[in-house]
């Protein structure tokens, strides 16, 4: 039985990821690798502060939950096989087959081609562009690693830890903010700051061991109004305290305030969605089915259109955001519809293969 509120959290969060990237492309805070700001101070950049501390964390929690649901019916061997195809293949082979195109635009936007020697071998340039095309795929790279770690933990704990975590109540969930903050301090890679293995890995495991318990989330939902109000208040305070600072790097990203805000928002989202969003519709089902494709493909059309407009048009801010948003959403869905229908290419870029009608292995929910 599908958990509709989990599906809804996933696709809504992916929409927020796309919306964030549209704002991010023209932001005035983190200007490396993007077009850059329209003015010195941009109050619309507050959207980044509101979203960044929690929206990727919650996707890892949801992925941990989805892993638990899948493993209730399938073996670890099947789980790793499917995860490898749907996560590792697109984030490695897919870079060289397709995502190098995004790498080209990322480098062009950053003017990275200028300092390169004219005599650089084309194969070296292609390899650089391929790696530069990783973009949003860092998430599924990390998710594959966490899946391997989960396989080992599951073999060692034999279900005892999962049963123990089923006793968690709202007070315990709130108290988990402390170890989540601790996890945010470790296993963070330098330079490429999105690889936060500590907090993302810990929250992935919390999704598997804690939030996958229906009763735990049901208890939490009783306090949806309190958690929602607390999340709004903390969000306003967070923007007020840190606006203008780099929210993606230490000391801001792993500060106690940042982690507390993120954790309360996550609890509020689960409480609200369990209370009011545990239902589906034709639209929600369509969004659930296509959200992974939107996640994988949205940044390429956004970057391509933003680069062209920056070089060829002097569009005002509002028009740039509107065109960028349409490019990200429409372009992302269009690329998914095209590539998901092309044999071999769909395997390389999306990890999709044609399944036999008999004994079809239901795939675990992944990035989106």
VOBA-1610 file (N, C-alpha, C; in pm, whole numbers, padded with zeros to 5 digits, always signed):
BEGIN
Unk+00084-00120+00000Unk+00000+00000+00000Unk+00088+00125+00000Unk+00066+00215-00096Unk+00148+00335-00107Unk+00113+00433+00005Unk+00213+00504+00049Unk+00195+00611+00147Unk+00181+00740+00068Unk+00059+00784+00048Unk+00037+00900-00039Unk+00102+01027+00015Unk+00103+01043+00146Unk+00163+01164+00200Unk+00314+01166+00175Unk+00377+01049+00172Unk+00521+01041+00141Unk+00545+01078-00005Unk+00462+01024-00095Unk+00472+01061-00236Unk+00455+01210-00255Unk+00357+01267-00185Unk+00328+01409-00201Unk+00441+01497-00146Unk+00500+01455-00035Unk+00615+01529+00017Unk+00728+01528-00085Unk+00748+01414-00148Unk+00858+01401-00244Unk+00841+01494-00364Unk+00726+01487-00431Unk+00714+01566-00553Unk+00701+01715-00524Unk+00640+01750-00412Unk+00632+01892-00376Unk+00772+01946-00346Unk+00853+01866-00277Unk+00989+01909-00247Unk+01070+01925-00375Unk+01051+01837-00472Unk+01122+01849-00599Unk+01083+01979-00670Unk+00955+02015-00665Unk+00912+02143-00722Unk+00985+02259-00653Unk+01002+02249-00523Unk+01073+02354-00450Unk+01221+02357-00489Unk+01280+02241-00517Unk+01418+02236-00563Unk+01433+02312-00694Unk+01340+02289-00787Unk+01344+02358-00916Unk+01326+02509-00895Unk+01229+02546-00814Unk+01203+02687-00786Unk+01327+02752-00724Unk+01390+02681-00632Unk+01513+02730-00569Unk+01621+02757-00673Unk+01638+02666-00767Unk+01744+02682-00867Unk+01717+02799-00962Unk+01591+02828-00988Unk+01558+02945-01070Unk+01604+03072-00999Unk+01578+03082-00869Unk+01623+03198-00791Unk+01775+03197-00779Unk+01830+03080-00756Unk+01974+03062-00736Unk+02054+03108-00858Unk+02002+03086-00978Unk+02074+03122-01100Unk+02108+03270-01105Unk+02028+03354-01037Unk+02050+03499-01039Unk+02074+03556-00900Unk+02123+03474-00808Unk+02134+03519-00670Unk+02257+03607-00649Unk+02257+03678-00537Unk+02368+03768-00504Unk+02452+03717-00388Unk+02428+03594-00346Unk+02498+03539-00230Unk+02608+03443-00273Unk+02572+03344-00355Unk+02668+03247-00406Unk+02677+03269-00557Unk+02772+03346-00601Unk+02775+03391-00740Unk+02864+03307-00830Unk+02934+03208-00774Unk+03020+03123-00855Unk+02935+03019-00931Unk+02953+03014-01063Unk+02883+02914-01143Unk+02742+02950-01180Unk+02701+03075-01156Unk+02567+03119-01192Unk+02577+03252-01269Unk+02467+03297-01325Unk+02466+03422-01400Unk+02497+03541-01310Unk+02442+03538-01189Unk+02469+03647-01096Unk+02352+03740-01078Unk+02367+03834-00986Unk+02252+03917-00943Unk+02217+04029-01040Unk+02094+04076-01028Unk+02048+04193-01101Unk+02083+04322-01027Unk+02096+04312-00895Unk+02131+04427-00813Unk+02210+04380-00692Unk+02268+04474-00619Unk+02354+04438-00506Unk+02275+04369-00396Unk+02156+04419-00367Unk+02071+04357-00266Unk+01944+04308-00334Unk+01914+04179-00317Unk+01795+04120-00378Unk+01715+04049-00269Unk+01602+04104-00234Unk+01525+04046-00124Unk+01462+03912-00161Unk+01450+03886-00292Unk+01398+03756-00335Unk+01496+03643-00300Unk+01621+03677-00272Unk+01717+03576-00231Unk+01681+03513-00098Unk+01589+03576-00024Unk+01545+03519+00103Unk+01484+03381+00083Unk+01431+03356-00036Unk+01373+03224-00067Unk+01478+03115-00050Unk+01602+03145-00086Unk+01709+03047-00073Unk+01733+03012+00074Unk+01729+03113+00158Unk+01751+03091+00302Unk+01636+03010+00362Unk+01516+03034+00314Unk+01400+02962+00365Unk+01407+02814+00329Unk+01456+02782+00208Unk+01452+02645+00159Unk+01579+02563+00186Unk+01694+02624+00171Unk+01818+02546+00168Unk+01844+02461+00293Unk+01818+02510+00413Unk+01854+02429+00530Unk+01784+02294+00538Unk+01667+02278+00472Unk+01589+02157+00498Unk+01545+02078+00375Unk+01538+02138+00255Unk+01468+02067+00148Unk+01543+01944+00096Unk+01676+01945+00098Unk+01747+01823+00059Unk+01752+01723+00175Unk+01755+01773+00296Unk+01752+01683+00412Unk+01624+01600+00410Unk+01512+01664+00380Unk+01386+01590+00383Unk+01379+01488+00270Unk+01446+01513+00157Unk+01448+01414+00051Unk+01524+01289+00094Unk+01629+01308+00173Unk+01702+01190+00224Unk+01618+01114+00326Unk+01542+01185+00408Unk+01452+01117+00502Unk+01350+01034+00425Unk+01290+01093+00323Unk+01191+01023+00241Unk+01253+00903+00171Unk+01376+00917+00123Unk+01443+00805+00057Unk+01470+00692+00155Unk+01502+00726+00279Unk+01520+00622+00380Unk+01391+00548+00407Unk+01280+00621+00414Unk+01150+00558+00433Unk+01117+00466+00316Unk+01139+00514+00195Unk+01109+00435+00076Unk+01192+00307+00072Unk+01315+00316+00121Unk+01400+00196+00127Unk+01340+00092+00220Unk+01287+00138+00332Unk+01224+00045+00426Unk+01102-00022+00364Unk+01019+00057+00297Unk+00899+00001+00236Unk+00936-00103+00130Unk+01037-00075+00053Unk+01080-00168-00052Unk+01134-00298+00008Unk+01215-00285+00112Unk+01279-00403+00169Unk+01183-00489+00251Unk+01062-00443+00270Unk+00962-00528+00335Unk+00918-00642+00243Unk+00941-00626+00113Unk+00897-00727+00016Unk+01008-00786-00069Unk+01126-00723-00067Unk+01234-00770-00152Unk+01362-00786-00073Unk+01456-00857-00131Unk+01581-00889-00062Unk+01681-00775-00077Unk+01783-00779+00009Unk+01891-00681+00000Unk+01959-00689-00137Unk+01976-00808-00188Unk+02040-00825-00318Unk+01961-00753-00427Unk+01829-00769-00425Unk+01744-00702-00523Unk+01748-00551-00503Unk+01749-00510-00378Unk+01753-00367-00345Unk+01880-00302-00400Unk+01995-00363-00375Unk+02121-00307-00422Unk+02129-00309-00574Unk+02077-00415-00635Unk+02081-00424-00782Unk+02001-00310-00845Unk+01881-00286-00794Unk+01797-00181-00849Unk+01854-00043-00818Unk+01903-00026-00696Unk+01961+00102-00660Unk+02085+00135-00743Unk+02164+00034-00770Unk+02283+00057-00852Unk+02244+00102-00992Unk+02143+00038-01048Unk+02100+00076-01184Unk+02036+00214-01186Unk+01953+00244-01086Unk+01877+00369-01088Unk+01954+00488-01029Unk+02059+00461-00954Unk+02132+00570-00890Unk+02275+00582-00940Unk+02349+00471-00936Unk+02491+00477-00973Unk+02509+00494-01123Unk+02433+00420-01202Unk+02449+00429-01348Unk+02423+00570-01400Unk+02309+00634-01367Unk+02287+00771-01416Unk+02390+00873-01368Unk+02443+00853-01247Unk+02536+00951-01191Unk+02681+00922-01226Unk+02707+00820-01308Unk+02843+00791-01355Unk+02842+00781-01508Unk+02784+00674-01558Unk+02776+00657-01703Unk+02696+00769-01767Unk+02589+00810-01700Unk+02504+00917-01753Unk+02579+01048-01773Unk+02683+01071-01693Unk+02761+01194-01708Unk+02828+01199-01845Unk+02882+01086-01888Unk+02958+01082-02013Unk+02868+01069-02135Unk+02747+01016-02113Unk+02655+00998-02225Unk+02572+01122-02252Unk+02530+01191-02147Unk+02438+01304-02165Unk+02471+01427-02083Unk+02504+01409-01956Unk+02517+01525-01866Unk+02637+01613-01897Unk+02729+01569-01985Unk+02839+01655-02026Unk+02786+01783-02093Unk+02663+01776-02146Unk+02603+01895-02207Unk+02579+02001-02100Unk+02527+01958-01985Unk+02512+02051-01873Unk+02648+02101-01829Unk+02748+02014-01831Unk+02884+02054-01795Unk+02934+02167-01884Unk+02901+02160-02012Unk+02940+02266-02105Unk+02881+02400-02062Unk+02752+02403-02034Unk+02687+02528-01995Unk+02735+02577-01859Unk+02759+02484-01766Unk+02813+02525-01637Unk+02947+02594-01653Unk+03031+02540-01739Unk+03163+02597-01762Unk+03154+02727-01840Unk+03061+02733-01934Unk+03044+02855-02013Unk+02995+02969-01926Unk+02899+02941-01838Unk+02848+03043-01747Unk+02959+03094-01656Unk+03047+03004-01614Unk+03156+03040-01523Unk+03278+03096-01595Unk+03270+03105-01728Unk+03385+03149-01810Unk+03507+03061-01786Unk+03481+02931-01766Unk+03589+02838-01736Unk+03671+02800-01859Unk+03617+02824-01977Unk+03690+02787-02099Unk+03802+02887-02129Unk+03787+03011-02084Unk+03883+03117-02118Unk+04027+03084-02077Unk+04050+03040-01952Unk+04189+03014-01912Unk+04248+02885-01966Unk+04169+02805-02035Unk+04218+02678-02084Unk+04301+02696-02211Unk+04401+02615-02224Unk+04490+02621-02340Unk+04419+02575-02466Unk+04446+02645-02578Unk+04386+02607-02706Unk+04433+02468-02750Unk+04548+02429-02697Unk+04602+02300-02736Unk+04555+02184-02649Unk+04462+02210-02558Unk+04413+02103-02470Unk+04344+01995-02553Unk+04380+01870-02535Unk+04316+01761-02612Unk+04165+01760-02590Unk+04091+01734-02695Unk+03945+01734-02687Unk+03893+01633-02587Unk+03961+01520-02575Unk+03915+01417-02482Unk+03926+01465-02338Unk+04030+01543-02309Unk+04045+01597-02174Unk+03935+01698-02146Unk+03905+01783-02245Unk+03799+01881-02229Unk+03664+01812-02208Unk+03642+01705-02283Unk+03517+01628-02269Unk+03505+01568-02129Unk+03616+01515-02077Unk+03613+01457-01943Unk+03584+01564-01837Unk+03642+01682-01855Unk+03617+01792-01761Unk+03470+01833-01765Unk+03415+01845-01886Unk+03275+01882-01899Unk+03184+01775-01838Unk+03222+01649-01855Unk+03140+01540-01799Unk+03133+01548-01648Unk+03247+01570-01585Unk+03249+01583-01440Unk+03173+01708-01396Unk+03188+01817-01473Unk+03118+01941-01440Unk+02968+01927-01456Unk+02924+01825-01528Unk+02782+01802-01548Unk+02715+01725-01437Unk+02789+01696-01331Unk+02729+01622-01219Unk+02606+01697-01165Unk+02620+01828-01148Unk+02505+01909-01107Unk+02426+01849-00993Unk+02295+01834-01014Unk+02206+01785-00909Unk+02222+01636-00882Unk+02302+01567-00963Unk+02317+01422-00946Unk+02401+01386-00824Unk+02459+01486-00756Unk+02531+01456-00632Unk+02438+01385-00534Unk+02311+01419-00540Unk+02215+01359-00447Unk+02202+01209-00467Unk+02188+01164-00591Unk+02171+01020-00611Unk+02303+00946-00596Unk+02416+01016-00614Unk+02544+00954-00583Unk+02552+00920-00434Unk+02516+01017-00350Unk+02518+00994-00207Unk+02415+00891-00165Unk+02301+00891-00229Unk+02196+00797-00196Unk+02239+00654-00223Unk+02316+00634-00329Unk+02368+00500-00358Unk+02463+00456-00247Unk+02552+00545-00203Unk+02644+00512-00094Unk+02567+00477+00033Unk+02466+00556+00066Unk+02387+00530+00186Unk+02311+00397+00175Unk+02273+00359+00055Unk+02204+00232+00036Unk+02296+00115+00069Unk+02423+00128+00032Unk+02521+00024+00066Unk+02542+00018+00217Unk+02551+00133+00279Unk+02567+00137+00425Unk+02446+00076+00494Unk+02329+00106+00443Unk+02206+00050+00501Unk+02205-00101+00490Unk+02251-00154+00377Unk+02254-00299+00359Unk+02340-00365+00467Unk+02451-00302+00500Unk+02539-00356+00604Unk+02475-00344+00741Unk+02418-00228+00772Unk+02354-00208+00903Unk+02237-00303+00921Unk+02158-00319+00816Unk+02043-00408+00824Unk+02086-00551+00855Unk+02198-00591+00797Unk+02248-00727+00821Unk+02293-00744+00966Unk+02345-00637+01025Unk+02396-00645+01161Unk+02287-00631+01267Unk+02191-00541+01243Unk+02092-00513+01348Unk+01973-00610+01348Unk+01950-00676+01234Unk+01850-00784+01223Unk+01710-00742+01270Unk+01675-00617+01252Unk+01539-00571+01284Unk+01519-00521+01425Unk+01618-00542+01515Unk+01600-00501+01655Unk+01598-00349+01669Unk+01688-00282+01599Unk+01692-00136+01607Unk+01566-00075+01548Unk+01519-00133+01440Unk+01396-00082+01378Unk+01279-00093+01474Unk+01265-00203+01543Unk+01156-00221+01639Unk+01168-00122+01754Unk+01289-00099+01801Unk+01312-00005+01911Unk+01273+00137+01869Unk+01308+00176+01748Unk+01278+00312+01699Unk+01129+00334+01680Unk+01054+00226+01669Unk+00909+00238+01655Unk+00841+00292+01779Unk+00914+00300+01890Unk+00858+00351+02014Unk+00876+00503+02028Unk+00936+00565+01929Unk+00962+00710+01935Unk+00832+00788+01944Unk+00833+00896+02022Unk+00718+00984+02034Unk+00759+01125+01991Unk+00667+01221+01985Unk+00702+01356+01940Unk+00814+01422+02020Unk+00821+01396+02150Unk+00928+01454+02232Unk+01063+01399+02188Unk+01069+01270+02165Unk+01193+01209+02119Unk+01231+01261+01982Unk+01132+01279+01895Unk+01159+01332+01761Unk+01218+01473+01769Unk+01165+01555+01857Unk+01221+01688+01876Unk+01364+01681+01929Unk+01387+01590+02022Unk+01520+01575+02082Unk+01623+01526+01982Unk+01578+01462+01875Unk+01671+01415+01772Unk+01743+01530+01703Unk+01696+01653+01726Unk+01765+01769+01669Unk+01910+01776+01716Unk+01936+01727+01835Unk+02072+01732+01890Unk+02167+01640+01812Unk+02135+01510+01798Unk+02225+01427+01716Unk+02227+01467+01568Unk+02119+01523+01519Unk+02120+01572+01380Unk+02221+01687+01368Unk+02223+01776+01467Unk+02323+01883+01467Unk+02464+01826+01474Unk+02482+01724+01558Unk+02614+01661+01567Unk+02656+01600+01435Unk+02562+01536+01367Unk+02592+01476+01237Unk+02629+01582+01134Unk+02571+01701+01148Unk+02599+01809+01053Unk+02742+01862+01065Unk+02810+01828+01174Unk+02946+01878+01194Unk+03053+01789+01133Unk+03016+01670+01090Unk+03116+01573+01045Unk+03092+01528+00902Unk+03199+01477+00840Unk+03195+01417+00706Unk+03144+01515+00601Unk+03185+01640+00614Unk+03152+01741+00514Unk+03274+01762+00425Unk+03256+01749+00295Unk+03369+01764+00204Unk+03404+01912+00185Unk+03533+01943+00172Unk+03572+02082+00145Unk+03545+02117-00001Unk+03538+02244-00031Unk+03520+02298-00166Unk+03380+02268-00220Unk+03350+02137-00243Unk+03218+02100-00294Unk+03128+02075-00173Unk+03062+02180-00127Unk+02998+02178+00004Unk+02867+02100+00008Unk+02815+02058-00108Unk+02687+01986-00106Unk+02701+01845-00051Unk+02823+01790-00055Unk+02844+01653-00006Unk+02857+01654+00146Unk+02743+01660+00212Unk+02737+01662+00359Unk+02697+01522+00406Unk+02795+01432+00408Unk+02766+01292+00435Unk+02712+01269+00575Unk+02753+01351+00671Unk+02709+01331+00809Unk+02560+01349+00826Unk+02510+01469+00801Unk+02369+01497+00825Unk+02279+01423+00726Unk+02319+01415+00599Unk+02234+01348+00502Unk+02227+01197+00528Unk+02341+01138+00564Unk+02340+00995+00593Unk+02260+00962+00717Unk+02277+01044+00820Unk+02204+01021+00945Unk+02054+01035+00924Unk+02013+01136+00847Unk+01870+01156+00823Unk+01812+01049+00731Unk+01892+00998+00640Unk+01849+00883+00559Unk+01817+00764+00650Unk+01903+00739+00746Unk+01881+00628+00840Unk+01763+00657+00932Unk+01744+00782+00971Unk+01626+00816+01051Unk+01498+00790+00972Unk+01503+00817+00842Unk+01388+00787+00759Unk+01356+00639+00760Unk+01460+00557+00751Unk+01443+00412+00749Unk+01397+00358+00884Unk+01464+00397+00991Unk+01440+00336+01121Unk+01329+00403+01202Unk+01305+00531+01181Unk+01209+00603+01265Unk+01084+00643+01187Unk+01099+00724+01082Unk+00983+00780+01014Unk+00906+00678+00933Unk+00967+00565+00903Unk+00894+00460+00829Unk+00787+00394+00914Unk+00789+00417+01046Unk+00685+00366+01134Unk+00561+00456+01121Unk+00454+00400+01073Unk+00332+00477+01052Unk+00280+00538+01181Unk+00290+00465+01289Unk+00239+00512+01417Unk+00317+00632+01468Unk+00447+00634+01441Unk+00531+00746+01485Unk+00486+00875+01417Unk+00465+00869+01286Unk+00423+00988+01212Unk+00280+01027+01249Unk+00197+00928+01277Unk+00059+00957+01315Unk+00054+01034+01447Unk+00138+00995+01542Unk+00145+01067+01669Unk+00193+01210+01647Unk+00290+01225+01559Unk+00345+01357+01530Unk+00239+01449+01468Unk+00152+01392+01387Unk+00053+01472+01314Unk-00047+01542+01407Unk-00059+01492+01530Unk-00150+01556+01626Unk-00105+01697+01662Unk+00021+01726+01641Unk+00077+01855+01678Unk+00115+01938+01555Unk+00046+01913+01444Unk+00081+01978+01318Unk+00075+02130+01328Unk-00026+02182+01398Unk-00043+02327+01406Unk+00069+02393+01486Unk+00110+02329+01595Unk+00219+02383+01677Unk+00350+02381+01599Unk+00377+02268+01533Unk+00502+02254+01457Unk+00505+02350+01339Unk+00391+02367+01271Unk+00386+02458+01157Unk+00413+02601+01202Unk+00353+02642+01313Unk+00376+02777+01365Unk+00522+02796+01406Unk+00579+02695+01470Unk+00720+02703+01511Unk+00812+02712+01390Unk+00779+02637+01284Unk+00861+02639+01163Unk+00860+02777+01099Unk+00743+02840+01092Unk+00731+02974+01034Unk+00812+03075+01116Unk+00800+03069+01247Unk+00872+03163+01334Unk+01023+03145+01321Unk+01069+03021+01322Unk+01211+02995+01308Unk+01262+03037+01171Unk+01181+03016+01068Unk+01220+03056+00933Unk+01240+03206+00923Unk+01149+03282+00981Unk+01162+03428+00979Unk+01286+03472+01055Unk+01309+03408+01170Unk+01428+03441+01248Unk+01556+03405+01176Unk+01554+03293+01107Unk+01673+03248+01034Unk+01710+03346+00923Unk+01611+03388+00846Unk+01636+03485+00739Unk+01688+03616+00798Unk+01628+03660+00906Unk+01668+03786+00970Unk+01814+03779+01017Unk+01852+03666+01076Unk+01987+03654+01133Unk+02096+03638+01027Unk+02066+03566+00918Unk+02173+03527+00827Unk+02164+03588+00688Unk+02062+03667+00659Unk+02048+03721+00524Unk+02173+03798+00484Unk+02227+03765+00368Unk+02350+03826+00319Unk+02472+03741+00340Unk+02465+03641+00429Unk+02577+03550+00452Unk+02562+03425+00364Unk+02673+03355+00345Unk+02671+03233+00264Unk+02604+03121+00343Unk+02481+03091+00307Unk+02400+02994+00381Unk+02441+02849+00353Unk+02524+02825+00251Unk+02559+02688+00210Unk+02690+02640+00270Unk+02760+02726+00342Unk+02890+02690+00398Unk+02891+02715+00549Unk+02986+02648+00615Unk+03008+02675+00757Unk+03058+02818+00772Unk+03024+02884+00881Unk+02955+02831+00999Unk+02802+02837+00993Unk+02746+02895+00886Unk+02601+02912+00883Unk+02529+02779+00864Unk+02571+02700+00764Unk+02495+02581+00725Unk+02483+02478+00838Unk+02583+02470+00924Unk+02577+02370+01031Unk+02569+02434+01170Unk+02522+02558+01174Unk+02503+02625+01303Unk+02385+02563+01377Unk+02380+02576+01509Unk+02266+02523+01585Unk+02133+02578+01536Unk+02129+02708+01503Unk+02005+02770+01457Unk+01962+02708+01324Unk+02056+02691+01233Unk+02023+02636+01101Unk+01967+02495+01112Unk+02032+02412+01192Unk+01989+02273+01206Unk+01856+02265+01281Unk+01839+02348+01385Unk+01713+02349+01459Unk+01598+02389+01368Unk+01620+02493+01289Unk+01517+02537+01194Unk+01484+02427+01095Unk+01588+02365+01038Unk+01566+02258+00940Unk+01487+02143+01001Unk+01523+02104+01122Unk+01460+01988+01183Unk+01313+02014+01218Unk+01285+02133+01268Unk+01146+02166+01301Unk+01062+02172+01173Unk+01118+02226+01065Unk+01045+02227+00938Unk+01015+02085+00891Unk+01112+01998+00902Unk+01092+01859+00859Unk+00981+01792+00941Unk+00984+01810+01072Unk+00878+01754+01156Unk+00743+01814+01120Unk+00743+01945+01093Unk+00617+02012+01058Unk+00563+01961+00925Unk+00650+01940+00828Unk+00607+01890+00697Unk+00545+01753+00711Unk+00608+01665+00786Unk+00552+01531+00803Unk+00420+01536+00879Unk+00413+01620+00980Unk+00289+01630+01059Unk+00175+01684+00974Unk+00201+01791+00901Unk+00096+01854+00818Unk+00053+01761+00705Unk+00150+01699+00638Unk+00116+01613+00525Unk+00046+01485+00568Unk+00082+01432+00684Unk+00012+01315+00734Unk-00131+01350+00770Unk-00150+01470+00826Unk-00284+01512+00868Unk-00371+01550+00749Unk-00314+01623+00652Unk-00395+01681+00547Unk-00359+01634+00405Unk-00246+01570+00391Unk-00201+01535+00255Unk-00189+01387+00228Unk-00252+01305+00310Unk-00242+01160+00290Unk-00351+01112+00195Unk-00351+01168+00076Unk-00447+01132-00028Unk-00383+01159-00163Unk-00443+01104-00265Unk-00387+01121-00399Unk-00494+01170-00495Unk-00450+01203-00615Unk-00539+01247-00723Unk-00467+01215-00853Unk-00534+01237-00965Unk-00471+01212-01094Unk-00348+01300-01111Unk-00359+01426-01069Unk-00246+01518-01080Unk-00131+01475-00989Unk-00162+01442-00864Unk-00058+01401-00770Unk+00010+01272-00817Unk-00067+01179-00871Unk-00009+01055-00922Unk+00085+01082-01039Unk+00045+01176-01126Unk+00130+01211-01241Unk+00258+01277-01193Unk+00247+01366-01097Unk+00364+01434-01043Unk+00458+01335-00974Unk+00402+01239-00903Unk+00483+01137-00838Unk+00562+01057-00941Unk+00498+01022-01049Unk+00561+00941-01152Unk+00672+01015-01225Unk+00657+01148-01240Unk+00750+01225-01322Unk+00850+01308-01242Unk+00842+01304-01111Unk+00926+01393-01031Unk+01074+01359-01041Unk+01107+01231-01053Unk+01248+01193-01067Unk+01306+01250-01196Unk+01231+01241-01304Unk+01276+01296-01431Unk+01294+01447-01424Unk+01201+01516-01357Unk+01213+01660-01342Unk+01338+01695-01263Unk+01364+01618-01157Unk+01483+01644-01076Unk+01610+01629-01160Unk+01619+01523-01235Unk+01740+01494-01312Unk+01764+01596-01423Unk+01657+01641-01490Unk+01674+01719-01613Unk+01651+01870-01601Unk+01594+01919-01493Unk+01551+02059-01491Unk+01664+02160-01505Unk+01782+02126-01453Unk+01887+02228-01448Unk+01949+02255-01585Unk+01949+02158-01675Unk+02007+02178-01808Unk+01933+02285-01888Unk+01801+02274-01907Unk+01732+02382-01980Unk+01738+02516-01909Unk+01737+02515-01776Unk+01750+02640-01702Unk+01885+02706-01731Unk+01992+02629-01724Unk+02126+02683-01747Unk+02143+02729-01891Unk+02091+02650-01986Unk+02105+02684-02127Unk+02033+02815-02160Unk+01910+02827-02114Unk+01832+02948-02141Unk+01892+03069-02069Unk+01936+03051-01944Unk+01996+03161-01869Unk+02124+03209-01936Unk+02204+03115-01985Unk+02329+03151-02054Unk+02299+03228-02181Unk+02203+03181-02260Unk+02169+03249-02386Unk+02116+03390-02358Unk+02029+03401-02260Unk+01972+03533-02229Unk+02078+03629-02178Unk+02171+03579-02100Unk+02276+03665-02046Unk+02366+03719-02157Unk+02388+03637-02260Unk+02477+03677-02369Unk+02404+03753-02480Unk+02273+03737-02492Unk+02203+03790-02608Unk+02085+03882-02577Unk+02046+03889-02453Unk+01929+03972-02420Unk+01953+04044-02289Unk+01891+04156-02276Unk+01902+04235-02154Unk+01766+04237-02084Unk+01721+04117-02047Unk+01587+04104-01990Unk+01584+04152-01846Unk+01476+04213-01804Unk+01462+04254-01663Unk+01449+04132-01572Unk+01462+04156-01443Unk+01465+04045-01346Unk+01341+03957-01354Unk+01222+04018-01348Unk+01099+03939-01345Unk+01087+03851-01468Unk+01118+03905-01586Unk+01109+03827-01709Unk+01212+03714-01710Unk+01331+03741-01659Unk+01434+03637-01652Unk+01392+03522-01563Unk+01332+03555-01448Unk+01283+03450-01358Unk+01170+03370-01425Unk+01079+03438-01492Unk+00967+03369-01555Unk+01014+03276-01667Unk+01102+03328-01753Unk+01153+03245-01863Unk+01236+03130-01809Unk+01317+03157-01708Unk+01396+03051-01647Unk+01310+02943-01584Unk+01203+02986-01516Unk+01111+02890-01454Unk+01041+02802-01556Unk+00993+02864-01665Unk+00928+02786-01771Unk+01026+02689-01834Unk+01149+02733-01857Unk+01251+02647-01916Unk+01282+02528-01826Unk+01295+02554-01696Unk+01328+02447-01601Unk+01218+02343-01592Unk+01094+02388-01577Unk+00984+02294-01561Unk+00947+02226-01693Unk+00917+02306-01795Unk+00876+02249-01923Unk+00991+02171-01987Unk+01111+02230-01985Unk+01226+02162-02043Unk+01262+02034-01971Unk+01251+02037-01838Unk+01280+01916-01761Unk+01186+01802-01792Unk+01056+01833-01797Unk+00957+01730-01829Unk+00974+01681-01973Unk+01001+01773-02065Unk+01016+01734-02206Unk+01136+01643-02226Unk+01249+01677-02164Unk+01367+01591-02176Unk+01340+01452-02119Unk+01268+01449-02007Unk+01236+01319-01948Unk+01149+01236-02041Unk+01047+01297-02100Unk+00957+01224-02189Unk+01032+01171-02311Unk+01127+01247-02360Unk+01202+01205-02478Unk+01301+01094-02443Unk+01385+01119-02345Unk+01494+01026-02314Unk+01442+00897-02252Unk+01333+00903-02178Unk+01278+00781-02118Unk+01221+00685-02222Unk+01209+00730-02346Unk+01155+00647-02453Unk+01262+00593-02547Unk+01385+00631-02525Unk+01494+00590-02615Unk+01573+00477-02550Unk+01566+00356-02606Unk+01641+00243-02550Unk+01790+00275-02539Unk+01856+00214-02446Unk+01998+00233-02415Unk+02021+00369-02348Unk+01978+00477-02414Unk+01997+00610-02356Unk+01921+00623-02225Unk+01800+00568-02219Unk+01722+00578-02096Unk+01786+00498-01983Unk+01855+00390-02018Unk+01927+00312-01917Unk+02046+00391-01865Unk+02121+00453-01954Unk+02240+00527-01916Unk+02208+00652-01834Unk+02102+00721-01870Unk+02073+00852-01810Unk+01973+00843-01695Unk+01881+00746-01702Unk+01777+00736-01600Unk+01776+00602-01526Unk+01857+00508-01572Unk+01857+00377-01509Unk+01732+00297-01537Unk+01663+00329-01647Unk+01538+00260-01681Unk+01567+00147-01778Unk+01513+00032-01749Unk+01519-00078-01844Unk+01381-00139-01858Unk+01357-00203-01969Unk+01228-00264-01993Unk+01216-00390-01908Unk+01115-00390-01823Unk+01094-00505-01734Unk+01003-00607-01799Unk+01027-00732-01766Unk+00937-00837-01812Unk+00803-00825-01743Unk+00698-00865-01812Unk+00563-00852-01756Unk+00544-00944-01637Unk+00608-01057-01638Unk+00595-01151-01527Unk+00700-01120-01421Unk+00655-01128-01297Unk+00745-01110-01184Unk+00820-00977-01192Unk+00745-00872-01219Unk+00805-00740-01230Unk+00852-00694-01092Unk+00974-00647-01087Unk+01031-00600-00962Unk+00995-00453-00943Unk+00914-00421-00845Unk+00877-00282-00823Unk+00999-00205-00774Unk+01027-00096-00842Unk+01149-00023-00813Unk+01131+00065-00692Unk+01235+00076-00610Unk+01226+00163-00494Unk+01223+00308-00536Unk+01150+00390-00463Unk+01148+00532-00493Unk+01286+00590-00466Unk+01333+00672-00559Unk+01469+00723-00545Unk+01470+00873-00528Unk+01537+00942-00615Unk+01565+01082-00589Unk+01443+01169-00585Unk+01340+01132-00655Unk+01229+01226-00659Unk+01097+01159-00637
//
